Amino acid sequence: MAAKPRKLDRIDRNILRQLQNNGRMSYVDLAAEVGLSTTPCLERVRRLEKDGIIRGYSANLDPRALEAGLLVFVEISLTYRSNTIFEDFKREVLKIPQVMECHLVSGEFDYLIKARISEMSAYRELLGELLISLPNVDKSRSYIVMEEVKETSSINVPEMKSGD
């Protein structure tokens, strides 16, 4: 039986909020923000990392600076000709570097893919040569993003409910 996830207290939640806003924050500054001394703050961060609540740290890059300014979403529908269609598809889609996210979804299509590419010609290549040639792909529907209104990797860390 899996271990029950540890309850996050007010300080843990505050640490998570602070680190999402600035993952490069020093432990001294983090401790001051959450009202702890440095050592207990560091111990909490290490526990949050060990428990898998903090999965890692990364830099937020400007896609245009890396010739990946065109954002596309693609719905993929699979044919149901084998027992291994989902595993075959997952194994191959993981190899495509332009694919940032791939989710098995309910509804008319089986997968929703988020990809970043340089321009429309790269999109044609991505769709025609890569995505459609993946195992068991039946059809696709694409959405080209014209304006990115909001994009974040931050997860809302809710305040504690009374009684928690």
N, C-alpha and C positions, 0 to 999 in steps of 0.2 A: 504494500500500500504506500502511495506517495506521501511524503511529509506535507503536513498542512502549512500553507504559506504563512510566514510570520506577519503579524499585524504591524502596519506602519504607524508610528506615533507622529505627533505634530512635528517634532524635530526632524525625523526621517523625511517626512513630506517636504519640509522646508529645505533640507539638503538637496533633495531631488529637484525642486524648483530652481534653486540657485545654480546647480550644476547644469541643468538644461539651458539656462540663460547664458552661462559662461563656464564651459567645461575646463577651461585653463585657469580658473580661479585658484589662487594658492590656498592651502589648507588653513593658513593663518587668517586670510580674509574670509574664507568660508565659515570658519569657527566663529568669527566676530559677527557675521550675518545671522547665524542661527543661534547665537547665545551660548556657545560652549567654549571650553578651552581647546587648544589645538589637538592634544592627544585623544580625548574622547571623540572629537569630531572625526579624526582620521580613523579611529576604530569603527565608527558607524559607517563611514564611506566604504571601508574594506569589507565590512559585513554585508552591506548592500551589494557590493560587487560579487562577493562570494556566493550570496544567495541568488544571483542572477537578476536582481532587480535593476542594477546598473549593468548593462550588457557591454558597454565599451564607450569610447570617446572618439570623436571624429571632427574633421574640419568641414565647414559648410562652404562649398566651392561655387563660384559663379559659372554656370554652364556655358554662357556665351564666350567666356575667356578660353574655354576648352573645346570650342567648335561643337557644342552640344546644345545650342539654344532652341532647337525645335523640339517641343514636347508632344508626344503622341500617346494616345490610349488605343489599344486594339483589343476587341473582343474576339475570342477564338472558340469555335465550336468543333468538337472532335467527332470522328466517326466511331461507331461502337462495333469494331470488328475483332477485337481481341480482349482478353482479360487483363492485359498489361498496358492498356492505352494511357492511363494516367501516369504510371511510372515511366513509360517510354517518353512521353511528352515532357515530364518534369526533368528527366535526366538531360534531354537535349536543350531545353530552354535555358537551363542553368549555364550553358556554355556561351550564350550570346551576351557579349559585354555591354551592348547598348540597352539591354533590358534591365531596368532598375528595380522593378517589382513585377511579380506574377502571382496572381491569386486565383485559386479555385473558387468559383462563385456559383450561386444558385440562379436559376432563371433560364432564359433562352440560350445563352452561351455558357461554355464550361470554364473559361479562363478570362481574366482581365489582366492585360499587360500594360505597364507604364514603361515607356522607353524615351530616351533622349538621343537625338541625332543632330547632325549639322544643318541639313537643308532638305528640301523636297526630294532631290535625287537620291539622297541617302535613305529617305523614307521608302522610296520605291524599291531600293535594294533590300532594305530591312524586311519589308513586307513580302516582296516577290521571291527573294532568294533565301531568306532565312526562315521567317515565320511560317509561310505557307508550305515550306518543304519539311517542317517538323513532322514527326510521326503522327499519323492519324488525324491531321487537320482536315476538316471538311470545308469550313467557311470562316470568313473573318469580317469584322466591321470595324472601321477605323474612325478616330476622332483626332483631328489636328487642333491643338490648342492655339487660339488666336491671341489670348491675353491670359496671363497667369495672375489671377486675383489674389489668391492666398496659397502659399505652399509652406509647410512646416513639417519638421520631423518631431517637434515637441508634443508630448502627451500631456493633456490637462491633469495636473495633480490636485485633486479636490481637497478642500479643507476637511478635517475630521468632522464626522457627524457627532452631535451631542449623544453621549452614552457610549462612545467608542473609547 
